[in-house]
Amino acid sequence: MTRRQLTDRRALVTGASSGIGRALAIELARQGVDLVLLARREERLAEVAEQVARLGRRAVVVVGDVTDPVARLNALESARDQLGGLDILINNAGISAHGRFADADPGRLRPIMEVNFFAPVELIRESLPLLRAGRQPIVVNIGSVLGKRGCPHKSEYSASKFALQGFGEALRAEFARLGIDVLTVAAGPTDTEFFQHLIEEHGELPWKESQPVSPERVARATVRAMERGRHEIIPSWRGWLLVTANRWFPWVIDRIMARYG
Ligand SMILES: NC(=O)c1ccc[n+]([C@@H]2O[C@H](COP(=O)([O-])OP(=O)(O)OC[C@H]3O[C@@H](n4cnc5c(N)ncnc54)[C@H](OP(=O)(O)O)[C@@H]3O)[C@@H](O)[C@H]2O)c1
């Protein structure tokens, strides 16, 4: 495809109050994008909106839970009424839990699937009329390398990101005739608050998390991929190594993972 222009485009970013979502909102504003910012923490969203305004772009704050249909509708109506439409949908909000499946509270699976999978799916469905009328429209799903290789102690999270990955691939084919791109960002370990907000934690992980990359780096790589019309990126070399090794030598990765299971 021709290079995607970002100047004067309109984006909705979920989970824009911290981490990758916050960095993406600021990076997009730098490229000339106006934004709707959706998350639950109002003060944090207000701070991001202030940064966006300093860069000379508009930011509309919508406080709400992405699993709530009313919050999603508010966000889409804000894009339509205050920004005049929507060109970019970024499904970034996400949560996780740590600990073996056998020890897990049965109640931890559904919230993870609700936030990481069902909410993005429904938001894509609900945003289609606006995206179809948008300019060079694109859906960006913030997935994970664990959506390409399952990992012990994070089974529900891996499953939610596999679901998002597969859904994105299917939609990319379906949306081609609508002119809507789908980009999946298979993020690796990133230095954010993510691990402070785990919904359940059973003991320490039996390995040291590898050196995380900054959310700003993930945001820059994502924006570059949007401009270039890429379908999928893995914005950390450690993540790339895991996925590549797993593709060619899955039995080796199985063995390594089993040591930690
Ligand atoms: N950090 C990593 O190592 C890593 C690795 C791979 C993939 N990822 C993915 O990257 C994405 C962003 O995570 P992050 O690392 O930037 O973590 P983060 O700093 O904790 O950000 C998560 C964001 O999601 C929002 N959120 C969570 N639940 C929500 C809900 N029910 N409704 C609305 N917003 C909600 C949070 O905002 P509020 O709390 O204000 O609602 C926050 O803005 C996630 O999809 C995650 O799976 C992260």
The ligand as an SDF file (V2000), in Angstrom:
LIG
                    3D

 48 52  0  0  0  0  0  0  0  0999 V2000
    4.3540   -4.6600   29.6270 N   0  0  0  0  0  0  0  0  0  0  0  0
    4.6560   -5.7660   28.9690 C   0  0  0  0  0  0  0  0  0  0  0  0
    5.6750   -6.4240   29.2470 O   0  0  0  0  0  0  0  0  0  0  0  0
    3.7890   -6.2140   27.8050 C   0  0  0  0  0  0  0  0  0  0  0  0
    4.2720   -7.2390   26.9730 C   0  0  0  0  0  0  0  0  0  0  0  0
    3.4940   -7.6510   25.9020 C   0  0  0  0  0  0  0  0  0  0  0  0
    2.2590   -7.0700   25.6630 C   0  0  0  0  0  0  0  0  0  0  0  0
    1.8070   -6.0860   26.4940 N   0  0  0  0  0  0  0  0  0  0  0  0
    0.4780   -5.5210   26.2290 C   0  0  0  0  0  0  0  0  0  0  0  0
    0.5630   -4.1170   26.1220 O   0  0  0  0  0  0  0  0  0  0  0  0
   -0.7080   -3.5470   26.4320 C   0  0  0  0  0  0  0  0  0  0  0  0
   -0.5150   -2.3430   27.3390 C   0  0  0  0  0  0  0  0  0  0  0  0
    0.0380   -2.7650   28.5660 O   0  0  0  0  0  0  0  0  0  0  0  0
    1.1940   -1.9420   29.3170 P   0  0  0  0  0  0  0  0  0  0  0  0
    2.3950   -2.8150   29.3570 O   0  0  0  0  0  0  0  0  0  0  0  0
    1.3120   -0.5920   28.7670 O   0  0  0  0  0  0  0  0  0  0  0  0
    0.6130   -1.9480   30.8200 O   0  0  0  0  0  0  0  0  0  0  0  0
   -0.0690   -0.7880   31.6990 P   0  0  0  0  0  0  0  0  0  0  0  0
    0.8630    0.3600   31.8800 O   0  0  0  0  0  0  0  0  0  0  0  0
   -0.5770   -1.4910   32.9020 O   0  0  0  0  0  0  0  0  0  0  0  0
   -1.2710   -0.3120   30.7790 O   0  0  0  0  0  0  0  0  0  0  0  0
   -2.4790   -0.9960   30.6710 C   0  0  0  0  0  0  0  0  0  0  0  0
   -3.5370   -0.0070   30.2640 C   0  0  0  0  0  0  0  0  0  0  0  0
   -4.7730   -0.7080   30.0990 O   0  0  0  0  0  0  0  0  0  0  0  0
   -5.7720   -0.0070   30.7970 C   0  0  0  0  0  0  0  0  0  0  0  0
   -6.8110   -0.9260   31.2290 N   0  0  0  0  0  0  0  0  0  0  0  0
   -6.6980   -2.0850   31.9060 C   0  0  0  0  0  0  0  0  0  0  0  0
   -7.8980   -2.6220   32.1260 N   0  0  0  0  0  0  0  0  0  0  0  0
   -8.8040   -1.7860   31.5720 C   0  0  0  0  0  0  0  0  0  0  0  0
  -10.2140   -1.7870   31.4810 C   0  0  0  0  0  0  0  0  0  0  0  0
  -10.9510   -2.7740   32.0020 N   0  0  0  0  0  0  0  0  0  0  0  0
  -10.8270   -0.7530   30.8450 N   0  0  0  0  0  0  0  0  0  0  0  0
  -10.0870    0.2560   30.3240 C   0  0  0  0  0  0  0  0  0  0  0  0
   -8.7520    0.3030   30.3680 N   0  0  0  0  0  0  0  0  0  0  0  0
   -8.1250   -0.6970   30.9990 C   0  0  0  0  0  0  0  0  0  0  0  0
   -5.0610    0.6780   31.9680 C   0  0  0  0  0  0  0  0  0  0  0  0
   -5.7610    1.8600   32.3470 O   0  0  0  0  0  0  0  0  0  0  0  0
   -6.6820    2.0560   33.6530 P   0  0  0  0  0  0  0  0  0  0  0  0
   -6.1020    1.2310   34.7500 O   0  0  0  0  0  0  0  0  0  0  0  0
   -6.5940    3.5390   33.8970 O   0  0  0  0  0  0  0  0  0  0  0  0
   -8.0450    1.6310   33.2230 O   0  0  0  0  0  0  0  0  0  0  0  0
   -3.7570    1.0780   31.2970 C   0  0  0  0  0  0  0  0  0  0  0  0
   -3.8960    2.3100   30.6480 O   0  0  0  0  0  0  0  0  0  0  0  0
   -1.5450   -4.6770   27.0430 C   0  0  0  0  0  0  0  0  0  0  0  0
   -2.4630   -5.1510   26.0890 O   0  0  0  0  0  0  0  0  0  0  0  0
   -0.5220   -5.7540   27.3450 C   0  0  0  0  0  0  0  0  0  0  0  0
   -1.0720   -7.0540   27.2800 O   0  0  0  0  0  0  0  0  0  0  0  0
    2.5450   -5.6420   27.5550 C   0  0  0  0  0  0  0  0  0  0  0  0
  1  2  1  0
  2  3  2  0
  2  4  1  0
  4  5  1  0
  4 48  2  0
  5  6  2  0
  6  7  1  0
  7  8  2  0
  8  9  1  0
  8 48  1  0
  9 10  1  0
  9 46  1  0
 10 11  1  0
 11 12  1  0
 11 44  1  0
 12 13  1  0
 13 14  1  0
 14 15  2  0
 14 16  1  0
 14 17  1  0
 17 18  1  0
 18 19  2  0
 18 20  1  0
 18 21  1  0
 21 22  1  0
 22 23  1  0
 23 24  1  0
 23 42  1  0
 24 25  1  0
 25 26  1  0
 25 36  1  0
 26 27  1  0
 26 35  1  0
 27 28  2  0
 28 29  1  0
 29 30  1  0
 29 35  2  0
 30 31  1  0
 30 32  2  0
 32 33  1  0
 33 34  2  0
 34 35  1  0
 36 37  1  0
 36 42  1  0
 37 38  1  0
 38 39  2  0
 38 40  1  0
 38 41  1  0
 42 43  1  0
 44 45  1  0
 44 46  1  0
 46 47  1  0
M  CHG  2   8   1  16  -1
M  END
$$$$
